[in-house]
Amino acid sequence: MTRAIFEEVVLFLAPFIVYAFWLMVRRRSPLHGPNWEGKILSLSIVGLALIVVSFIWLGLTANKEQGAYVPAHMENGKLVPAEMK
C-alpha cells in the first residue's frame, strides 16, 4: 500500500520537479516565489492528469487472472499460501 501511495505522489510531483529543473537551466532560482506565480494550478492539473493516466494504463495492462481465490489455510499442520485456481 505504501508503494502505491509513493508512486502516485511521485507522479503528482513530477511536473513540479521538471519545472524547477527548467528554472535552474534558465539560471533562475526555483526558490524565488514570483517564478511560480500562475504555474501552480497548471502544474497541479498536469500532475493529476499523470495520476489518472497511470490508473487507466494499469487498468488496461494489469494481469487479469481468471479463477477462484483460495485463501491461505492449514493442511496437515502446514500453512498453504493463498493462490488463484
KACOR-V932693 format. One record per pair of residues at least 12 apart in sequence whose C-alpha atoms are under 8 Angstrom apart, sorted by the first residue. I is the first residue (numbers start at 1). J is the second residue. If there is no record, write none. Layout:
i:I j:J
i:I j:J
//
This chain:
i:8 j:51
i:11 j:47
i:11 j:50
i:11 j:51
i:12 j:44
i:12 j:46
i:12 j:47
i:12 j:48
i:12 j:50
i:12 j:51
i:13 j:47
i:14 j:47
i:15 j:43
i:15 j:44
i:15 j:46
i:15 j:47
i:16 j:43
i:65 j:84
i:66 j:84
i:67 j:84
i:67 j:85
i:68 j:84
i:68 j:85
i:69 j:82
i:69 j:83
i:69 j:84
i:69 j:85
i:70 j:82
i:70 j:83
i:70 j:84
i:70 j:85
i:71 j:83
//
